Amino acid sequence: MESWITTKHGVGKKMVLFKKTFQNTPIIEVALSRVSIGEGIEMHEHESKSESYFFIDGKAEMNIGQECLFFKKDDFIIVPPKTLHSIKNIGDVDLCFLMHHIEEPTFKKDNGKLL
């Protein structure tokens, strides 16, 4: 199994469980993520992928678009592409969640088929 690595945001750690290696799946990455008490990932967006979060432990505050939402163990949310979002650990233990990056389907203009 992979080891814990720092996220590209420079905050928190993740263990990549699956990384897209072929074209027959819209799933880009599945990772177990951990954010320390008081840490957070700043507002950002993804051009062409959605992110889903399944919370395993801890408490999170997420800003999604203009909304501030709160999550705890066993909660789930999907953040669509092109949506500003951030996440912060507001609990008293490490925030742990399973995250999926899912590529949005694109269509060819000439025949409407998935690429």
C-alpha positions as CSV (number, residue, x, y, z in Angstrom):
1,M,0.0,0.0,0.0
2,E,1.1,3.6,-0.7
3,S,2.5,5.8,2.1
4,W,1.2,9.1,3.3
5,I,2.2,12.1,1.1
6,T,1.6,15.8,1.5
7,T,-1.3,17.1,-0.6
8,K,-0.7,19.4,-3.6
9,H,-2.3,22.1,-1.5
10,G,0.6,21.8,1.0
11,V,-1.8,21.1,3.9
12,G,-2.8,17.6,5.2
13,K,-1.7,14.2,4.1
14,K,-3.2,11.6,1.7
15,M,-2.7,8.0,0.9
16,V,-3.6,7.3,-2.7
17,L,-5.6,4.1,-3.0
18,F,-6.3,4.3,-6.7
19,K,-4.8,6.4,-9.5
20,K,-6.2,6.4,-13.0
21,T,-3.9,4.4,-15.3
22,F,-6.3,3.6,-18.2
23,Q,-9.1,5.4,-20.1
24,N,-12.1,3.3,-19.3
25,T,-13.0,4.9,-16.0
26,P,-14.1,8.4,-15.0
27,I,-12.4,8.0,-11.6
28,I,-9.1,9.9,-11.5
29,E,-8.1,9.2,-8.0
30,V,-9.3,7.7,-4.7
31,A,-7.4,8.7,-1.6
32,L,-7.7,8.5,2.2
33,S,-7.0,12.0,3.4
34,R,-6.1,13.4,6.8
35,V,-6.0,17.1,8.0
36,S,-4.6,18.0,11.4
37,I,-6.5,19.9,14.1
38,G,-7.0,23.5,13.0
39,E,-5.5,23.1,9.5
40,G,-7.4,23.7,6.3
41,I,-7.2,23.8,2.5
42,E,-7.8,27.2,1.0
43,M,-10.5,28.0,-1.5
44,H,-9.9,26.4,-4.9
45,E,-11.8,24.8,-7.8
46,H,-11.3,22.1,-10.3
47,E,-12.0,22.8,-14.0
48,S,-13.2,19.4,-15.1
49,K,-13.6,17.1,-12.1
50,S,-15.9,16.7,-9.2
51,E,-14.8,15.7,-5.7
52,S,-16.7,13.6,-3.3
53,Y,-16.0,13.4,0.4
54,F,-17.0,10.6,2.8
55,F,-16.1,11.7,6.3
56,I,-14.6,8.9,8.5
57,D,-13.6,10.9,11.6
58,G,-13.5,14.4,13.0
59,K,-15.5,17.6,12.2
60,A,-15.2,19.7,9.1
61,E,-16.2,23.2,8.0
62,M,-16.5,23.5,4.2
63,N,-17.2,26.6,2.2
64,I,-18.8,25.5,-1.0
65,G,-19.6,28.4,-3.3
66,Q,-21.3,30.9,-1.0
67,E,-22.4,28.4,1.6
68,C,-20.7,27.4,4.8
69,L,-21.5,23.7,5.7
70,F,-20.5,21.4,8.6
71,F,-19.7,17.7,8.4
72,K,-19.0,14.9,10.8
73,K,-18.4,11.1,10.7
74,D,-20.6,9.3,8.1
75,D,-21.5,12.5,6.2
76,F,-21.1,12.7,2.4
77,I,-20.9,15.5,-0.1
78,I,-20.1,15.9,-3.8
79,V,-18.5,19.2,-5.0
80,P,-19.2,19.8,-8.7
81,P,-16.5,21.0,-11.2
82,K,-15.9,24.8,-11.4
83,T,-17.2,25.2,-7.8
84,L,-15.0,27.1,-5.3
85,H,-14.5,25.1,-2.1
86,S,-12.4,24.9,1.0
87,I,-12.2,22.6,4.0
88,K,-11.0,23.1,7.6
89,N,-10.7,20.7,10.5
90,I,-12.7,22.3,13.3
91,G,-12.7,19.2,15.6
92,D,-10.4,18.0,18.3
93,V,-9.0,15.0,16.4
94,D,-7.5,14.6,12.9
95,L,-10.1,15.0,10.2
96,C,-10.2,11.9,8.1
97,F,-12.1,11.4,4.9
98,L,-12.2,9.3,1.7
99,M,-12.0,11.4,-1.4
100,H,-12.8,10.6,-5.0
101,H,-11.8,12.8,-7.9
102,I,-14.2,12.0,-10.8
103,E,-13.7,13.3,-14.3
104,E,-16.7,14.9,-15.9
105,P,-17.6,13.3,-19.2
106,T,-16.8,15.3,-22.3
107,F,-18.5,14.9,-25.7
108,K,-17.3,15.1,-29.2
109,K,-19.2,17.9,-31.1
110,D,-19.7,15.9,-34.3
111,N,-21.5,12.8,-33.0
112,G,-22.2,13.4,-29.2
113,K,-20.3,10.3,-28.1
114,L,-18.2,10.2,-24.9
115,L,-14.5,10.7,-25.5
